[in-house]
Amino acid sequence: MFTSISPSGKLLKLGELPAPAHIPDQFSYLLKESFQTPPLTEEGLYRFKFSLSSAPLSTQTKDIWVTEIHASGATPRTKDTVNGVRRLTDFTPTKVGVSGVTPALIKQFAAIPQLFIVDFVAGGRYDVIVTSGLTATASSTQNSGDTTGLENQPGHETGSVQAITQLGHIDPAVLEAVRAGTPLLAIPQADTLSEGVAKQLAATGAFTYNGTVGDYRAPWMGNWYFVREHPIYAGLPVNQVMGIHYQTKGRQANGLLVEKHPDGADIEIIAAYSRDHDRNIGAGTFTTKLGKTKILYHRVPDMHPVLQQRFLANALAWLTG
């Protein structure tokens, strides 16, 4: 029997098939090809079960996370008021200025409805600016950390931060635009980018930067990211570790050791990072301000493409909301 349980707890029977006749030394049997479920219309965790009526303890369970990319990149625009009620007649696309980002990230933004994506130009007007600090000499990837956990014991760091020679860099004109009131999404998803971007933003007084936790150790010993409920992660698994649904890349993981600047705004950490044999917990996703302007800093590596696009839509909606 095939069944599913929706995020709201509804049980749906998807079908029944007769058990095939046993064949000696055969361990798998084709029951049906191209099996399809009804549309998955709820957002959240669906749980699918395949069970044998004669052996209920042999039930197989598979979890699928369902989300969608809302048209978060649009701002309602009003034209008139009728009988005291303001009528929303159309939407103004969110204008996103990008600076020092990868083509892959631009492609991810392009999948979000109602966005107008342009290269950042000093003096231009934008609803939000996105930067990764990418330059011609800074790398957007890394391949660091342990494979088994035996090679790199605490106190003998060989991580990528120590080997960095070319750091990420934010265009000074971007920082001026942020000071003038344009929200910023800083999304440096590798140490080579994040180290430079974090130092620049710290120099502006947005936060105090004390380095990083360090790149990952043996993943079965406990590390990577955990995330709490927040509008930036709406529609995604929260209040848990970033498990299989996120599919973040371990070898690009790290977290920032940050705190409130003495003269700056409060910091809100939404996703945090740690690793085996380390008591430090760093920030993976956090918010702060430069003056009164919102800044969202996201160090977490790329997620599964569907979740990544939902995150980006949420981020832009939060920054411009």
Sine and cosine of phi, psi and omega as CSV:
sin_phi,cos_phi,sin_psi,cos_psi,sin_omega,cos_omega
0.00,0.00,0.69,-0.73,0.08,-1.00
-0.97,-0.25,0.80,-0.60,0.06,-1.00
-0.69,-0.72,0.31,-0.95,0.11,-0.99
-0.63,-0.77,0.47,-0.88,0.09,-1.00
-0.87,-0.49,0.83,-0.55,-0.06,-1.00
-0.98,0.19,0.20,-0.98,0.03,-1.00
-0.84,0.54,-0.48,0.88,0.01,-1.00
-1.00,0.05,0.01,1.00,0.06,-1.00
1.00,-0.08,0.15,0.99,0.01,-1.00
-0.98,0.22,0.73,-0.68,0.03,-1.00
-1.00,-0.06,0.78,-0.62,0.00,-1.00
-0.80,-0.60,0.82,-0.58,0.08,-1.00
-1.00,0.08,0.86,-0.51,-0.09,-1.00
-1.00,-0.09,-0.32,0.95,0.01,-1.00
0.39,-0.92,0.28,-0.96,0.06,-1.00
-0.74,-0.68,0.62,-0.78,0.02,-1.00
-0.71,-0.71,0.57,-0.82,0.03,-1.00
-0.94,0.34,0.59,-0.81,0.05,-1.00
-0.94,0.35,0.71,-0.71,-0.02,-1.00
-0.95,0.31,0.38,-0.92,0.06,-1.00
-0.92,0.39,0.65,-0.76,-0.03,-1.00
-0.94,0.35,0.69,-0.72,0.06,-1.00
-0.85,-0.53,0.84,-0.55,-0.03,-1.00
-0.82,0.58,0.68,-0.74,0.06,-1.00
0.92,0.38,0.18,0.98,0.10,-1.00
-0.96,-0.26,0.80,-0.60,-0.13,-0.99
-0.95,-0.30,-0.14,0.99,0.05,-1.00
-0.62,-0.78,0.48,-0.88,-0.07,-1.00
-0.66,-0.75,0.72,-0.69,0.07,-1.00
-0.99,0.16,0.87,-0.49,0.01,-1.00
-0.99,-0.13,-0.65,0.76,-0.04,-1.00
-0.28,-0.96,0.63,-0.78,0.06,-1.00
-0.98,-0.19,0.47,-0.88,0.08,-1.00
0.82,0.57,0.69,0.72,0.03,-1.00
-0.95,0.33,0.76,-0.65,-0.04,-1.00
-0.85,-0.52,0.60,-0.80,0.09,-1.00
-1.00,-0.05,0.28,-0.96,0.19,-0.98
-0.89,0.45,0.25,-0.97,0.03,-1.00
-0.82,0.57,0.68,-0.73,0.03,-1.00
-1.00,-0.01,0.99,-0.14,-0.21,-0.98
-0.99,-0.12,-0.14,0.99,0.01,-1.00
-0.97,-0.23,0.54,-0.84,0.04,-1.00
-1.00,-0.02,0.73,-0.68,-0.01,-1.00
0.74,-0.67,-0.39,-0.92,-0.12,-0.99
-1.00,-0.02,0.86,-0.51,0.17,-0.99
-0.98,-0.17,0.68,-0.74,0.01,-1.00
-0.88,-0.48,0.87,-0.49,-0.02,-1.00
-0.97,-0.26,0.67,-0.74,-0.03,-1.00
-0.78,-0.63,0.67,-0.74,0.08,-1.00
-0.85,-0.53,0.90,-0.44,-0.13,-0.99
-0.76,-0.65,0.42,-0.91,0.12,-0.99
-0.96,-0.27,0.79,-0.61,-0.02,-1.00
-0.88,0.47,-0.48,0.88,-0.02,-1.00
-1.00,0.08,-0.20,0.98,-0.03,-1.00
-0.56,-0.83,0.95,0.31,-0.08,-1.00
-0.88,0.48,-0.42,0.91,0.02,-1.00
-0.95,0.32,-0.21,0.98,0.00,-1.00
-1.00,-0.05,0.22,0.98,-0.03,-1.00
-0.87,0.49,0.74,-0.67,0.07,-1.00
-0.98,-0.18,0.72,-0.70,-0.03,-1.00
-0.85,-0.52,0.72,-0.70,0.07,-1.00
-0.78,-0.62,0.71,-0.71,0.01,-1.00
-0.96,-0.28,0.69,-0.73,0.07,-1.00
-0.78,-0.62,0.78,-0.63,0.06,-1.00
-1.00,-0.06,0.77,-0.63,-0.04,-1.00
-0.92,-0.39,0.78,-0.62,0.07,-1.00
-0.58,-0.81,0.05,-1.00,0.01,-1.00
-0.57,-0.82,0.35,-0.94,0.05,-1.00
-0.99,-0.11,0.97,-0.26,0.03,-1.00
-0.95,0.33,0.38,-0.93,0.07,-1.00
-0.97,0.22,0.87,0.49,-0.10,-0.99
-0.97,0.23,-0.18,0.98,-0.06,-1.00
-1.00,0.02,0.32,0.95,-0.03,-1.00
-0.86,-0.51,0.63,-0.77,0.04,-1.00
-0.94,-0.33,0.81,-0.59,0.00,-1.00
-0.87,0.49,0.63,-0.77,0.03,-1.00
-0.83,-0.56,0.74,-0.67,-0.05,-1.00
-0.97,-0.25,0.51,-0.86,0.01,-1.00
-0.85,-0.53,-0.53,0.85,-0.07,-1.00
-0.44,-0.90,0.17,-0.99,0.05,-1.00
-0.83,-0.56,0.79,-0.62,-0.03,-1.00
-0.87,-0.49,0.86,-0.51,0.00,-1.00
0.79,0.62,0.67,0.74,0.05,-1.00
0.99,0.17,0.01,1.00,-0.01,-1.00
-0.93,-0.37,0.81,-0.59,0.01,-1.00
-0.98,0.20,0.80,-0.60,-0.08,-1.00
-0.99,-0.16,0.79,-0.62,0.06,-1.00
-1.00,0.03,0.94,-0.35,-0.13,-0.99
-0.99,-0.12,-0.48,0.88,0.03,-1.00
-0.34,-0.94,-0.12,-0.99,-0.07,-1.00
-0.77,-0.64,0.55,-0.83,0.09,-1.00
-0.98,-0.18,0.87,-0.49,0.03,-1.00
-0.86,0.51,0.58,-0.82,0.06,-1.00
-0.96,0.26,0.79,-0.61,0.01,-1.00
-1.00,-0.03,0.88,-0.47,-0.06,-1.00
-0.93,-0.35,0.87,-0.50,0.10,-1.00
-1.00,-0.08,0.84,-0.55,-0.05,-1.00
-0.95,-0.33,0.64,-0.77,-0.03,-1.00
-0.59,-0.81,0.84,-0.54,0.05,-1.00
0.89,0.45,0.73,0.69,0.04,-1.00
-0.86,-0.51,0.31,-0.95,-0.01,-1.00
-0.99,0.16,0.42,-0.91,0.11,-0.99
-0.85,0.53,-0.55,0.83,0.01,-1.00
-0.89,0.45,-0.64,0.77,0.01,-1.00
-0.93,0.36,-0.64,0.77,0.05,-1.00
-0.88,0.48,-0.64,0.77,0.03,-1.00
-0.89,0.45,-0.62,0.78,0.04,-1.00
-0.91,0.43,-0.66,0.75,0.05,-1.00
-0.90,0.43,-0.58,0.81,-0.05,-1.00
-0.89,0.45,-0.36,0.93,0.01,-1.00
-0.98,0.17,-0.14,0.99,-0.01,-1.00
-1.00,-0.01,0.79,-0.61,-0.03,-1.00
-0.90,0.43,0.43,-0.90,0.15,-0.99
0.89,0.45,0.59,0.81,0.11,-0.99
-0.91,-0.41,0.60,-0.80,0.10,-1.00
-0.88,-0.47,0.97,-0.23,-0.15,-0.99
-0.98,-0.20,0.83,-0.56,-0.01,-1.00
-0.68,-0.74,0.37,-0.93,0.11,-0.99
-0.93,0.36,0.67,-0.74,0.04,-1.00
-0.92,0.39,0.71,-0.71,0.08,-1.00
-0.76,-0.65,0.74,-0.67,0.01,-1.00
-0.81,0.59,0.74,-0.67,0.00,-1.00
1.00,0.00,-0.17,0.99,0.03,-1.00
-0.96,0.28,0.27,-0.96,0.01,-1.00
-0.94,-0.33,0.79,-0.61,-0.05,-1.00
-0.66,-0.75,0.46,-0.89,0.10,-0.99
-0.98,0.21,-0.51,0.86,0.01,-1.00
-0.38,-0.93,0.49,-0.87,0.06,-1.00
-0.90,-0.44,0.65,-0.76,0.03,-1.00
-0.86,-0.51,0.77,-0.64,0.06,-1.00
-0.61,-0.80,0.56,-0.83,0.15,-0.99
-0.93,-0.36,-0.08,1.00,-0.04,-1.00
0.97,0.24,0.27,0.96,-0.04,-1.00
-0.94,0.34,0.72,-0.70,0.08,-1.00
-0.79,-0.61,0.01,-1.00,-0.01,-1.00
-0.92,0.39,-0.35,0.94,-0.07,-1.00
-0.92,-0.40,-0.04,1.00,0.00,-1.00
-0.98,-0.19,0.65,-0.76,-0.02,-1.00
-1.00,0.02,0.61,-0.79,0.02,-1.00
-0.99,-0.11,0.07,1.00,0.00,-1.00
-0.75,-0.67,0.24,-0.97,0.10,-1.00
-0.45,-0.89,0.38,-0.92,0.04,-1.00
-0.62,-0.79,1.00,0.10,-0.17,-0.99
-0.74,-0.67,0.01,-1.00,0.03,-1.00
1.00,-0.01,0.07,-1.00,-0.08,-1.00
-1.00,0.05,0.43,-0.90,0.15,-0.99
-1.00,-0.04,-0.65,0.76,-0.05,-1.00
-0.90,-0.44,-0.28,0.96,-0.06,-1.00
1.00,-0.05,-0.11,0.99,-0.03,-1.00
-1.00,0.00,-0.39,0.92,-0.12,-0.99
-0.98,0.18,-0.43,0.90,-0.18,-0.98
-0.77,-0.63,1.00,-0.01,0.00,-1.00
-0.99,0.11,0.41,-0.91,0.01,-1.00
-0.80,0.60,0.69,-0.72,0.00,-1.00
1.00,-0.05,-0.08,1.00,0.02,-1.00
-0.78,-0.62,0.91,0.42,-0.13,-0.99
-0.95,0.30,0.68,-0.73,0.09,-1.00
-0.78,-0.63,0.37,0.93,-0.12,-0.99
-0.93,0.37,0.12,-0.99,-0.14,-0.99
-0.96,0.28,-0.41,0.91,-0.05,-1.00
-0.87,0.49,-0.64,0.77,-0.02,-1.00
-0.92,0.39,-0.37,0.93,-0.08,-1.00
-0.99,-0.14,0.03,1.00,-0.07,-1.00
-0.92,0.39,0.73,-0.68,0.11,-0.99
-0.88,-0.47,-0.56,0.83,0.01,-1.00
-0.89,-0.46,0.90,-0.44,-0.06,-1.00
-0.99,-0.11,0.36,-0.93,0.14,-0.99
-0.89,0.45,0.42,-0.91,-0.08,-1.00
-0.55,-0.84,0.78,-0.63,0.07,-1.00
-1.00,-0.01,0.73,-0.69,0.09,-1.00
-0.82,0.57,0.82,-0.57,0.01,-1.00
-0.81,0.59,-0.50,0.87,0.03,-1.00
-0.91,0.41,-0.50,0.86,0.07,-1.00
-0.90,0.43,-0.71,0.71,0.01,-1.00
-0.89,0.46,-0.59,0.80,0.05,-1.00
-0.91,0.42,-0.64,0.76,0.02,-1.00
-0.91,0.42,-0.59,0.80,0.04,-1.00
-0.92,0.38,-0.69,0.72,0.06,-1.00
-0.85,0.52,-0.53,0.85,-0.03,-1.00
-0.99,0.14,-0.11,0.99,0.11,-0.99
0.85,-0.53,0.05,1.00,0.01,-1.00
-1.00,0.01,0.84,-0.54,-0.01,-1.00
-0.87,0.49,0.48,-0.88,-0.08,-1.00
-0.81,-0.59,0.76,-0.65,0.23,-0.97
-0.97,-0.25,0.96,-0.29,0.09,-1.00
-1.00,-0.09,0.87,-0.48,-0.12,-0.99
-0.74,-0.67,0.90,0.44,0.07,-1.00
-1.00,0.05,0.96,-0.28,-0.18,-0.98
-0.98,-0.19,0.48,0.88,0.10,-1.00
-0.46,-0.89,0.41,-0.91,-0.05,-1.00
-0.87,0.50,-0.64,0.77,-0.03,-1.00
-0.86,0.50,-0.56,0.83,0.03,-1.00
-1.00,0.10,-0.73,0.68,-0.15,-0.99
-0.90,0.43,-0.60,0.80,-0.05,-1.00
-0.86,0.52,-0.72,0.70,0.00,-1.00
-0.95,0.31,-0.68,0.73,-0.01,-1.00
-0.89,0.46,-0.70,0.72,-0.02,-1.00
-0.89,0.46,-0.67,0.74,0.00,-1.00
-0.91,0.42,-0.63,0.78,0.02,-1.00
-0.90,0.43,-0.72,0.69,-0.02,-1.00
-0.92,0.38,-0.58,0.81,0.06,-1.00
-0.90,0.44,-0.60,0.80,0.00,-1.00
-0.91,0.41,-0.41,0.91,0.04,-1.00
-0.99,0.16,-0.22,0.97,-0.05,-1.00
1.00,-0.10,0.17,0.98,0.00,-1.00
-0.93,0.36,-0.53,0.85,0.06,-1.00
-0.24,-0.97,0.13,-0.99,0.11,-0.99
-0.97,-0.23,0.78,-0.63,-0.09,-1.00
-0.94,-0.34,0.81,-0.58,-0.04,-1.00
-0.88,-0.48,0.49,0.87,0.01,-1.00
1.00,-0.03,-0.36,-0.93,-0.08,-1.00
-0.81,-0.59,0.27,-0.96,0.09,-1.00
-0.92,0.39,-0.64,0.77,-0.05,-1.00
0.88,-0.47,0.36,-0.93,-0.06,-1.00
-0.95,0.31,0.18,-0.98,-0.28,-0.96
-0.94,0.34,0.39,-0.92,0.17,-0.99
-0.90,-0.43,-0.13,-0.99,-0.14,-0.99
-0.73,0.68,0.88,-0.48,-0.16,-0.99
-0.91,0.42,-0.41,0.91,-0.01,-1.00
-0.97,0.24,-0.11,0.99,-0.02,-1.00
-1.00,-0.09,-0.04,1.00,0.07,-1.00
0.97,-0.22,0.96,-0.27,0.06,-1.00
-0.22,-0.98,-0.29,-0.96,0.00,-1.00
0.97,0.26,-0.59,-0.81,-0.26,-0.96
-0.93,-0.37,0.48,-0.88,0.21,-0.98
-0.70,-0.71,0.53,-0.85,-0.23,-0.97
-0.71,-0.70,0.59,-0.81,0.02,-1.00
-0.93,-0.37,0.19,-0.98,-0.04,-1.00
-0.91,0.40,0.73,-0.68,0.00,-1.00
-0.21,-0.98,0.50,-0.87,0.02,-1.00
-0.82,0.57,-0.47,0.88,0.00,-1.00
-0.92,0.38,-0.42,0.91,0.04,-1.00
-0.94,-0.35,0.40,0.92,0.03,-1.00
-0.87,0.50,0.66,-0.75,0.00,-1.00
0.98,0.17,0.08,1.00,-0.01,-1.00
-0.85,-0.52,0.33,-0.94,0.02,-1.00
-0.89,0.45,0.80,-0.60,-0.04,-1.00
-0.72,-0.69,0.11,-0.99,-0.04,-1.00
0.84,0.55,0.68,0.73,-0.04,-1.00
-0.24,-0.97,0.07,-1.00,0.14,-0.99
-0.96,0.29,0.36,-0.93,0.07,-1.00
-0.98,0.19,1.00,-0.03,-0.10,-1.00
-1.00,0.09,-0.50,-0.87,-0.15,-0.99
-0.88,0.47,-0.47,0.88,-0.06,-1.00
-0.93,0.37,-0.54,0.84,0.00,-1.00
-0.97,0.22,-0.65,0.76,0.01,-1.00
0.83,0.56,0.66,0.75,0.08,-1.00
-0.94,0.34,0.53,-0.85,-0.09,-1.00
-1.00,0.10,0.88,-0.47,-0.07,-1.00
-0.89,0.46,-0.64,0.77,-0.09,-1.00
-0.95,0.30,-0.13,0.99,0.11,-0.99
-0.95,-0.31,0.14,0.99,-0.09,-1.00
-0.98,0.18,0.49,-0.87,0.14,-0.99
-0.08,-1.00,0.18,-0.98,0.02,-1.00
-0.63,-0.78,0.52,-0.86,-0.06,-1.00
-1.00,-0.08,0.68,-0.74,0.12,-0.99
-1.00,-0.01,0.99,-0.16,-0.10,-0.99
-0.80,-0.60,0.37,-0.93,0.11,-0.99
-0.47,-0.88,0.19,-0.98,-0.02,-1.00
-0.88,0.47,0.72,-0.69,0.10,-0.99
-0.95,0.32,0.62,-0.79,-0.02,-1.00
-0.79,0.61,-0.55,0.84,-0.01,-1.00
-0.94,-0.33,0.21,0.98,-0.10,-0.99
-0.94,-0.33,-0.14,-0.99,-0.02,-1.00
-0.99,0.12,0.25,-0.97,0.06,-1.00
-0.92,0.40,0.47,-0.88,0.06,-1.00
-0.97,-0.25,0.69,-0.73,0.08,-1.00
-0.88,-0.47,0.91,-0.41,0.00,-1.00
-1.00,-0.06,0.81,-0.59,-0.08,-1.00
-0.96,-0.29,-0.70,0.71,0.11,-0.99
-0.87,-0.49,0.72,-0.70,-0.05,-1.00
-0.85,-0.53,0.27,-0.96,-0.12,-0.99
-0.69,-0.72,0.64,-0.77,0.18,-0.98
-0.53,-0.85,-0.10,-1.00,-0.05,-1.00
-0.41,-0.91,0.13,-0.99,-0.05,-1.00
-0.89,0.45,0.60,-0.80,0.05,-1.00
0.83,0.55,0.67,0.75,0.01,-1.00
-0.50,-0.87,0.80,-0.60,0.00,-1.00
-1.00,0.05,-0.14,0.99,0.00,-1.00
-0.97,0.26,0.64,-0.77,0.11,-0.99
-0.83,-0.56,0.83,-0.56,-0.05,-1.00
-0.94,-0.34,0.17,-0.99,-0.01,-1.00
-1.00,-0.01,0.76,-0.65,0.12,-0.99
-0.99,-0.16,-0.70,0.71,0.10,-1.00
-0.76,-0.64,0.81,-0.58,0.04,-1.00
-0.50,-0.87,0.33,-0.95,0.00,-1.00
-0.87,-0.50,0.48,-0.87,0.08,-1.00
-0.40,-0.92,-0.20,-0.98,0.04,-1.00
-0.63,-0.78,0.48,-0.88,0.19,-0.98
-0.93,-0.37,0.97,-0.25,-0.20,-0.98
0.94,0.35,-0.88,-0.47,0.05,-1.00
-0.95,-0.31,0.13,0.99,-0.09,-1.00
-1.00,-0.06,0.73,-0.69,-0.01,-1.00
-0.94,0.35,0.66,-0.75,0.15,-0.99
-0.78,-0.63,0.76,-0.65,0.13,-0.99
-0.91,-0.41,0.86,-0.51,-0.02,-1.00
-0.95,-0.32,0.82,-0.57,-0.07,-1.00
-0.78,-0.63,0.96,-0.29,-0.01,-1.00
-0.99,-0.14,-0.19,0.98,-0.05,-1.00
-0.89,0.46,0.73,-0.68,0.04,-1.00
-0.88,0.48,0.16,-0.99,0.02,-1.00
-0.78,0.63,0.69,-0.72,0.11,-0.99
-1.00,-0.05,-0.08,-1.00,0.19,-0.98
-0.81,0.59,0.65,-0.76,-0.11,-0.99
-0.79,0.61,-0.63,0.77,-0.01,-1.00
-0.91,0.41,-0.72,0.70,0.01,-1.00
-0.94,0.35,-0.57,0.82,0.02,-1.00
-0.88,0.47,-0.69,0.72,-0.02,-1.00
-0.92,0.38,-0.62,0.79,0.06,-1.00
-0.91,0.42,-0.66,0.75,0.04,-1.00
-0.86,0.51,-0.73,0.69,-0.03,-1.00
-0.89,0.46,-0.65,0.76,0.05,-1.00
-0.89,0.46,-0.69,0.72,0.05,-1.00
-0.87,0.49,-0.69,0.72,-0.05,-1.00
-0.87,0.48,-0.71,0.71,-0.01,-1.00
-0.92,0.39,-0.63,0.78,0.02,-1.00
-0.90,0.44,-0.64,0.77,-0.01,-1.00
-0.94,0.35,-0.66,0.75,-0.02,-1.00
-0.92,0.39,-0.57,0.82,-0.06,-1.00
-0.99,-0.12,-0.10,0.99,-0.06,-1.00
-0.99,0.16,0.00,0.00,0.00,0.00
